Amino acid sequence: MSTNLSLRVLGPADSALHPAYCDYVAQVFIQADFRRWCDWQQWGEDYRAFCLFDGERVLANASAWRMRLRVDGVETEGFQLGAVGCLPEFRGQGLARQAMQAALAHCGDAPVFLFCNETVLEFYPRFGFSPAPQHLFAADCVATPEGAPAPIVDLADAAVRDAFLRAAAAARPVSERFAARDYGRIATWYAANGYASPLRRLDEDTWVFAQAEDGALLIEDVFARGPVDVPAMIGRLIDAPIHSLRLGFTPERLWPRAVAVGVEDDAGLFVRNLAVLAQPHRFPLLART
Ligand SMILES: CC(C)(COP(=O)(O)OP(=O)(O)OC[C@H]1O[C@@H](n2cnc3c(N)ncnc32)[C@H](O)[C@@H]1OP(=O)(O)O)[C@@H](O)C(=O)NCCC(=O)NCCS
């Protein structure tokens, strides 16, 4: 291996190095891509990538996103790790460990968490992480279209993105149990990759990612500044009758009748310096990096 390894910490100003980061991600993760998200200029101050470079190439990385968390009713600053990996041909040489150690030094004693895939369940405990469960929430809900349909908007449009980010920055956390605020730039990553439900704008301050399928409405996330009249909202989100709801977050505030219907088997949540609630909860799907 080359001895010219150097650790570089990439932030939003390092746009000349973002393509190298995107190439690394594309080689390590089949389903993750940062190119469109970077083109959309979504890399913000809260996101730092701890990259091991060999020349122009990123060999290994661990990224940390500073999060404004809500944990059991308390506002807490923490970090979410993501894009942890190493190029296949350089694995087994301690490179991911170096990147992880740099990212964790940045996090200090703050709570840190991440959502991982099943191939690394034994990897994160080496760095002081413990697994924690996530739950699925659903409710019976008979509803028909009512009121003015909320228009579907496209985050590929820069003006829409700006308006969405403003609303997301002002939105209150969707849950008190384990959630976050001001993570619009994570939600735009899902949209940039085609992984988010359609985004509907109910008004300037209320934006909802939702999608109906076979009579079940998945409300993936709600970005709203104030209280939401959910029954009225549902009527505006659907164009055919529904019989049930599924929620991408803990719905104790928005739809208290929803119940935990099981464990989210493939969530892969790991936590460090973070006491998670015994009560069922689901960190918002579109806030996961
Ligand atoms: C998992 C991964 C990051 C490890 O990278 P790496 O550079 O080979 O890891 P390192 O050489 O730094 O290994 C550090 C330690 O973790 C161990 N380790 C490596 N991969 C592991 C795995 N998948 N599960 C458990 N332990 C693992 C190593 O044996 C080593 O242990 P040691 O210090 O006792 O010798 C790499 O295989 C990868 O990129 N996988 C695909 C991407 C991915 O799934 N990332 C996680 C996203 S959530």
The ligand as an SDF file (V2000), in Angstrom:
LIG
                    3D

 48 50  0  0  0  0  0  0  0  0999 V2000
  -16.7220   -2.8790    7.4580 C   0  0  0  0  0  0  0  0  0  0  0  0
  -15.5910   -2.1430    6.7860 C   0  0  0  0  0  0  0  0  0  0  0  0
  -15.8320   -0.6560    6.9360 C   0  0  0  0  0  0  0  0  0  0  0  0
  -14.2660   -2.5140    7.4550 C   0  0  0  0  0  0  0  0  0  0  0  0
  -13.2260   -1.8020    6.8380 O   0  0  0  0  0  0  0  0  0  0  0  0
  -11.6880   -2.2360    7.0630 P   0  0  0  0  0  0  0  0  0  0  0  0
  -10.8140   -1.1230    6.6230 O   0  0  0  0  0  0  0  0  0  0  0  0
  -11.4680   -3.5710    6.4680 O   0  0  0  0  0  0  0  0  0  0  0  0
  -11.6810   -2.3580    8.6450 O   0  0  0  0  0  0  0  0  0  0  0  0
  -10.3820   -2.3280    9.5650 P   0  0  0  0  0  0  0  0  0  0  0  0
   -9.2700   -3.0450    8.8490 O   0  0  0  0  0  0  0  0  0  0  0  0
  -10.1100   -0.9400    9.9840 O   0  0  0  0  0  0  0  0  0  0  0  0
  -10.8770   -3.1830   10.7890 O   0  0  0  0  0  0  0  0  0  0  0  0
  -10.9360   -2.7000   12.1080 C   0  0  0  0  0  0  0  0  0  0  0  0
  -11.3330   -3.8520   12.9920 C   0  0  0  0  0  0  0  0  0  0  0  0
  -12.6690   -4.2620   12.6710 O   0  0  0  0  0  0  0  0  0  0  0  0
  -12.6890   -5.6340   12.2980 C   0  0  0  0  0  0  0  0  0  0  0  0
  -13.6730   -5.7580   11.2140 N   0  0  0  0  0  0  0  0  0  0  0  0
  -13.5490   -5.3660    9.9410 C   0  0  0  0  0  0  0  0  0  0  0  0
  -14.6880   -5.6000    9.2690 N   0  0  0  0  0  0  0  0  0  0  0  0
  -15.5470   -6.1460   10.1270 C   0  0  0  0  0  0  0  0  0  0  0  0
  -16.8760   -6.6050   10.0190 C   0  0  0  0  0  0  0  0  0  0  0  0
  -17.5710   -6.5340    8.8790 N   0  0  0  0  0  0  0  0  0  0  0  0
  -17.4510   -7.1010   11.1300 N   0  0  0  0  0  0  0  0  0  0  0  0
  -16.7730   -7.1750   12.2970 C   0  0  0  0  0  0  0  0  0  0  0  0
  -15.5050   -6.7570   12.4590 N   0  0  0  0  0  0  0  0  0  0  0  0
  -14.8850   -6.2520   11.3770 C   0  0  0  0  0  0  0  0  0  0  0  0
  -11.2970   -5.9590   11.8610 C   0  0  0  0  0  0  0  0  0  0  0  0
  -11.0090   -7.3210   12.0270 O   0  0  0  0  0  0  0  0  0  0  0  0
  -10.4770   -5.0850   12.7820 C   0  0  0  0  0  0  0  0  0  0  0  0
  -10.3690   -5.7260   14.0240 O   0  0  0  0  0  0  0  0  0  0  0  0
   -8.9950   -5.6840   14.8570 P   0  0  0  0  0  0  0  0  0  0  0  0
   -8.7190   -4.2390   15.1470 O   0  0  0  0  0  0  0  0  0  0  0  0
   -9.2990   -6.5060   16.0650 O   0  0  0  0  0  0  0  0  0  0  0  0
   -7.9760   -6.2720   13.9630 O   0  0  0  0  0  0  0  0  0  0  0  0
  -15.4950   -2.5410    5.2840 C   0  0  0  0  0  0  0  0  0  0  0  0
  -15.5540   -3.9410    5.1790 O   0  0  0  0  0  0  0  0  0  0  0  0
  -16.5350   -1.9560    4.3730 C   0  0  0  0  0  0  0  0  0  0  0  0
  -16.3370   -0.8900    3.7840 O   0  0  0  0  0  0  0  0  0  0  0  0
  -17.6740   -2.6400    4.2110 N   0  0  0  0  0  0  0  0  0  0  0  0
  -18.6980   -2.2170    3.2480 C   0  0  0  0  0  0  0  0  0  0  0  0
  -19.3490   -0.9250    3.6210 C   0  0  0  0  0  0  0  0  0  0  0  0
  -20.2430   -1.0400    4.8160 C   0  0  0  0  0  0  0  0  0  0  0  0
  -21.0760   -1.9180    4.8970 O   0  0  0  0  0  0  0  0  0  0  0  0
  -20.0650   -0.0850    5.7390 N   0  0  0  0  0  0  0  0  0  0  0  0
  -20.8780    0.0170    6.9070 C   0  0  0  0  0  0  0  0  0  0  0  0
  -22.0180    0.9140    6.6170 C   0  0  0  0  0  0  0  0  0  0  0  0
  -23.1030    0.9720    7.9770 S   0  0  0  0  0  0  0  0  0  0  0  0
  1  2  1  0
  2  3  1  0
  2  4  1  0
  2 36  1  0
  4  5  1  0
  5  6  1  0
  6  7  2  0
  6  8  1  0
  6  9  1  0
  9 10  1  0
 10 11  2  0
 10 12  1  0
 10 13  1  0
 13 14  1  0
 14 15  1  0
 15 16  1  0
 15 30  1  0
 16 17  1  0
 17 18  1  0
 17 28  1  0
 18 19  1  0
 18 27  1  0
 19 20  2  0
 20 21  1  0
 21 22  1  0
 21 27  2  0
 22 23  1  0
 22 24  2  0
 24 25  1  0
 25 26  2  0
 26 27  1  0
 28 29  1  0
 28 30  1  0
 30 31  1  0
 31 32  1  0
 32 33  2  0
 32 34  1  0
 32 35  1  0
 36 37  1  0
 36 38  1  0
 38 39  2  0
 38 40  1  0
 40 41  1  0
 41 42  1  0
 42 43  1  0
 43 44  2  0
 43 45  1  0
 45 46  1  0
 46 47  1  0
 47 48  1  0
M  END
$$$$
